[in-house]
Amino acid sequence: MKIVLIGPPGSGKGTQGERLARRFGLEHTGVGDLLRAEVAAGSPIGQEAASYMDRGELVPDELILRLLVPRIFAAADAGGYLLDGFPRSVEQAEQIRAQAAEHGATPDAVIYLDVPRAELVRRILARAAVEERADDNEQTVDTRLQVFDEQTRPLIGYYRGRGLLRVIDADRPVDEVAAAILDELPPAAD
Ligand code: AP5
């Protein structure tokens, strides 16, 4: 199974991604987590990505593709993937599309987690009170939401047009969201 999760900051991509990956025995590729690990390690990718992330902007495509393409194809070869945070623009989706099709790595389903803006801000600021994430503050949250609207939201139409999109009302408790996602996917082999 090859699943892509898209949604605005705070919509629950990481939370649901972990669960789904466990349920389907897939590797959970959380792009933000991978980038934060690169930043913490002080790697060349991390050094270049840090300032974009701190401002809440997208990291340049070239860096993202360098980090992700080998992982996506390796995961597809190993039985599938759970991608949380890629693609984040139609440009990113298009840059990988032909190569992914050749490699048998085209997604089977794209899950869009739909949550109203006020709840997104509430969740992120609640997390800021207990965790230290450089981009969890009121000003950067505004930028992240604007970047989502301008650059990521067009993916909804892009994937709907390909018959892959499943829209989930993710403004409800974690377990209910997880159940709603599972209803949209073929059952996991036990
Ligand atoms: P990333 O780490 O992916 O950040 P994000 O998209 O802003 O998303 P969040 O991690 O804030 O939220 P989430 O949707 O994962 O929700 P979560 O489960 O954590 O990316 C960070 C940065 O990396 C980007 O800004 C960009 O700079 C860069 N980047 C990443 N991918 C890129 C790409 N492809 N191209 C270029 N740049 C890229 O939940 C949030 C909180 O809400 C948690 O506290 C959680 O416990 C809580 N919560 C979750 N679900 C619920 C629920 N149902 N009810 C109540 N609370 C909930």
Boltz pocket constraint, residues with backbone or C-beta under 6 A from the ligand:
constraints:
  - pocket:
      binder: B
      contacts: [[A, 7], [A, 8], [A, 9], [A, 10], [A, 11], [A, 12], [A, 13], [A, 14], [A, 15], [A, 16], [A, 31], [A, 32], [A, 33], [A, 35], [A, 49], [A, 52], [A, 53], [A, 54], [A, 56], [A, 57], [A, 58], [A, 59], [A, 60], [A, 64], [A, 84], [A, 85], [A, 86], [A, 87], [A, 88], [A, 92], [A, 123], [A, 124], [A, 126], [A, 127], [A, 135], [A, 144], [A, 170], [A, 171], [A, 172], [A, 173], [A, 174], [A, 177]]
      max_distance: 6.0
